[in-house]
Amino acid sequence: MRTLARTCFRHRWLVLIGWVLGAIVIGGLAGGVGTDYRDEFKLSGTDSFDAINLLQKSAPKASGDQEQIVLAAKDGQITDATHKARVEEMLKKVSTLPHVASVDSPFKAGNEGQISKDGRIAFANVTMDDDIVSLPLDAAKHLITGAQAYNSDQLQVELGGQAIQQARQEGDSGLLIGFAAAFVVLLIVFGSFLAAILPLLTAAFALGVGISVTGLLSNAITMASFSSQLSLLIGLGVGVDYALFIVTRYRQEILRGATPEEAAVNAIDTSGRAVLFAGITVCIALLGMFALGVSFLYGVALASSIVVAFTVFAALTLLPAFLALFGKRVLTGKQRKAVASGNLATSDESPLWGRWSSILEKRPVVLAAAAAIVMLLLASPALDMRLGNSDAGNDPADTTTRKAYDLLAEGFGPGFNGPLQLVAENKSGDEGKAAFQRVVDAVGKTDGVVATTKPVTVGENILLAQVYPSASPQSEETNDLVKKLRDDVVPPAENGQINALVGGNTAIGIDFSKVLADKLPLFIGVVVLLSFLLLMAVFRSLLIPAMAALMNLLSVVAAFGVVVAVFQKGWGAELIGVSSTGPIEAFLPVMVFAILFGLSMDYEVFLVSRIYEEWHKRGDNREAIKHGLAATGRTITAAAAIMVLVFGAFVLGGERVIKLFGIGLASAVFLDALIVRSVLVPGLMLAVGERNWWLPAWLDRFIPRLNVEGEASTTHTPPPPSQPAAENA
């Protein structure tokens, strides 16, 4: 690490030119070749996925995503001649739009069920020619524009459906807001424009190159359409944090009297090592998504890991070159004068954090217990977490999807916003049709079902019917209904003559939630185990990695508790513009866990590596913890403040899922920095004493040695790892 830092410092222009040329070449290649981000969603072995496959194979025109055009007469009835003529003209135009396979008019014979009993509200089903993951976004936009052109003072036209919702939600990733917030915090922390801009410059280079590389790889590997946005979010977070840690250590070394070169070398040899190991743990957390067995997430995990790897590489190579270029100008004017006059700093510890560490040292058990109680209380709502897919009833009130939802609920019932499908392949002619009719009849008589459509044959031999639940798509009642239909209603009615599948978008969401919920413990277990093994090798300890794993899990679960309290229970929801409650998005625990476990491990590694360094210098556990916390507390809280502001900006958006991510990520980082790293971890380490650094002799010989504290480890020989030191034992 010292050789790498010295080389990059001395050959600053070569490094800078290399990064610039690399960014231009890779960016040019990505621009020339283009990207091929695509969503390929598979849930093998589920009814809903089997139903889609059956339709795509035998009746592709009926397998596409289904949108709804909801119509409301502002005076009279929708069947009045004037309204009917305008609606028919609109539907005729919609049927000619790109990617529209068919339009099912409410005025068609046999579709009387698509007109409300009072005759004021009606809906038309629009079937697209591709499924939701493959349908171009422009197709939904054209559908919205084409249909709403017929809005008037007499006729209200609104649209609903997954593709419509995605088209409406399209927006930027908030990257510029994130950079602006990060710059303000860095300027406050460093008091120097150059010092504040360096972490952002380093992160910007890393993000630019990393996103270009993932864009190129998307042509060879399937990567979801949101992979680049998620990678930018994660990369911004860790990239700024990593550079902040190194720049902070560099400034501390300069203030102690080191030359710029020695300061950069020492910063990379200490904080740089922590950055390297923290980056590895983030990648482990992200790549742990492979354990879920959901191919849709593989590309997301790979893309995010690549961007994180580039942020680490930039922090260890590009940043030393920048530091060589700017030298002592990263200090404030007052600090430069002090160094020039020989008034050198004797300590890099914050007086405020020094006082806090002294307080904590006196009552570690009491304060740690209080912190644990607070975290557990915050985490307790997570016990009631229900995974699912929130429906359009949670959309902002002024959006077309919310208006369509409300109109359907008013005219027909909330279940019409998410119909189920019965799909079967007919291999026995009239007998098969009769068997399918029995299934439809049995389903129609089931509690929780308000209506079914007449079976139709699509393609050559595929039987299809719509089922309308009484409850909304996101409700637990609908989830129970799907399970009941599959387990208790459909099989007896089939009588072995046909295989009817319960599918549709609502069923897909239910199956997706179940698959992720079933695999979540394995995913968490793999990530925690691999991180434990890595930290055990780094810190030569059993208790430190175990403590880190538990504390990181506690931070994540506390964040889930906050999310459940706000979005599922509605506690304080109106304060952030959330007007209704619902389930937690099924993919949120996976994504949030991967991101937060990585960020939490960043702070853990940075804190404990400094404590470990102080322990090697001093040979005293209590002194090491006291001085390590005093030296890193300010930097960790600054890094956390940046992330809280970046993630908190998401709450300003109108979309529920964006608010979910914002609250979950911001609250976790806030709690992790303020309570876990500032109180709980150091308090527990003080209570445990020298046993923190104990490792059985046989295990010490077995696992590889990884040096995270640099040359500091050679200045003091700690007690033998196989036996705890007597002090505090």
CORHUNOR-V50538 format. One record per backbone hydrogen bond with DSSP energy under -0.5 kcal/mol. CO is the residue of the C=O (numbers start at 1). NH is the residue of the N-H. If there is no record, write none. Layout:
co:nh
CO:NH
CO:NH
This chain:
co:nh
1:5
2:6
3:7
4:8
5:9
6:10
7:11
9:12
11:15
12:16
13:17
14:18
15:19
16:20
17:21
18:22
19:23
20:24
21:25
22:26
23:27
24:28
25:29
26:30
27:31
28:32
29:33
30:34
38:40
39:41
40:42
43:46
46:50
47:51
48:52
49:53
50:54
51:55
52:56
53:57
54:58
55:59
58:460
59:62
59:63
60:63
65:67
65:128
67:126
68:70
68:160
69:124
70:158
71:122
72:156
77:80
80:84
81:85
82:86
83:87
84:88
85:89
86:90
87:91
88:92
89:93
90:94
91:95
93:96
94:97
97:100
99:101
99:129
102:127
103:105
104:125
105:108
108:111
111:114
112:115
114:123
116:119
119:78
120:73
121:116
122:71
124:69
125:104
125:127
126:67
126:128
127:101
127:102
130:65
131:134
131:135
133:39
136:139
136:140
137:141
138:142
139:143
140:144
141:145
142:146
143:147
144:148
145:149
147:150
148:151
154:74
154:75
155:152
155:157
156:72
158:70
160:68
161:165
162:166
163:167
164:168
165:169
166:170
167:170
174:178
175:179
176:180
177:181
178:182
179:183
180:184
181:185
182:186
183:187
184:188
185:189
186:190
187:191
192:196
193:197
194:198
195:199
196:200
197:201
198:202
199:203
200:204
201:205
202:206
203:207
204:208
205:209
206:210
207:211
208:212
209:213
210:214
211:215
212:216
213:217
214:218
215:36
216:219
217:220
217:221
223:38
224:227
226:230
227:231
228:232
229:233
230:234
231:235
232:236
233:237
234:238
235:239
236:240
237:241
238:242
239:243
240:244
241:245
242:246
243:247
244:248
245:249
246:250
247:251
248:252
249:253
250:254
251:255
252:256
253:258
254:257
255:345
259:263
260:264
261:265
262:266
263:267
264:268
265:269
266:270
267:271
267:272
268:273
270:274
271:275
272:276
273:277
274:278
275:279
276:280
277:281
278:282
279:283
280:284
281:285
282:286
283:287
284:288
286:289
287:290
288:291
289:292
290:293
293:295
294:297
295:298
295:299
297:301
298:302
299:303
300:304
301:305
302:306
303:307
304:308
305:309
306:310
307:311
308:312
309:313
310:314
311:315
312:316
313:317
314:318
314:319
317:321
318:322
319:323
320:324
321:325
322:326
323:327
326:329
327:330
328:331
332:336
333:337
334:338
335:339
336:340
337:341
338:343
339:342
342:344
350:354
351:355
352:356
353:357
354:358
355:359
356:360
357:361
358:362
359:362
359:363
363:367
364:368
365:369
366:370
367:371
368:372
369:373
370:374
371:375
372:376
373:377
374:378
375:379
376:380
379:382
380:383
381:384
382:385
385:387
386:584
388:586
391:394
392:395
396:399
399:403
400:404
401:405
402:406
403:407
404:408
405:409
406:410
407:411
408:412
408:413
411:117
413:416
414:417
415:418
415:469
419:506
420:467
421:423
421:503
422:465
423:501
424:426
424:463
425:427
428:431
428:432
429:433
430:434
431:435
432:436
433:437
434:438
435:439
436:440
437:441
438:442
439:443
440:444
441:445
443:446
446:449
448:470
451:468
456:458
456:464
458:462
461:426
461:463
462:458
463:424
464:456
465:422
466:453
467:420
467:469
468:450
468:451
472:475
475:479
476:480
477:481
478:482
479:483
480:484
481:485
482:486
483:487
484:488
484:489
485:490
489:493
490:494
491:495
494:497
498:500
499:425
501:423
501:503
503:421
504:508
505:509
506:510
507:511
508:512
509:513
510:514
511:515
512:516
513:517
514:518
515:519
516:520
517:521
519:523
520:524
521:525
522:526
523:527
524:528
525:529
526:530
527:531
528:532
529:533
530:534
531:535
532:536
533:537
534:538
535:539
536:540
536:541
537:706
542:546
543:547
544:548
545:549
546:550
547:551
548:552
549:553
550:554
551:555
552:556
553:557
554:558
555:559
556:560
557:561
558:562
559:563
560:564
561:565
562:566
563:567
563:568
564:568
564:569
565:571
567:582
570:572
570:573
572:575
573:576
573:578
574:577
577:579
584:388
585:588
585:589
587:591
588:592
589:593
590:594
591:595
592:596
593:597
594:598
595:599
596:600
597:601
598:602
599:603
600:604
601:605
602:606
603:607
604:608
605:609
606:610
607:611
608:612
609:613
610:614
611:615
612:616
613:617
614:618
615:619
620:624
621:625
622:626
623:627
624:628
625:629
626:630
627:631
628:632
629:633
630:350
632:636
633:637
634:638
635:639
636:640
637:641
638:642
639:643
640:644
641:645
642:646
643:647
644:648
645:649
647:650
648:651
649:652
650:653
655:659
656:660
657:661
658:662
659:663
660:664
661:665
662:666
663:667
664:668
665:669
666:670
667:671
668:672
669:673
670:674
671:675
671:676
672:677
675:679
675:680
676:681
679:683
680:684
681:685
682:686
683:687
684:688
685:689
688:691
689:692
690:693
691:694
692:544
694:542
696:700
697:701
698:702
699:703
704:706
706:708
709:712
710:713
711:714
712:715
716:718
720:723
721:695
726:729
727:690
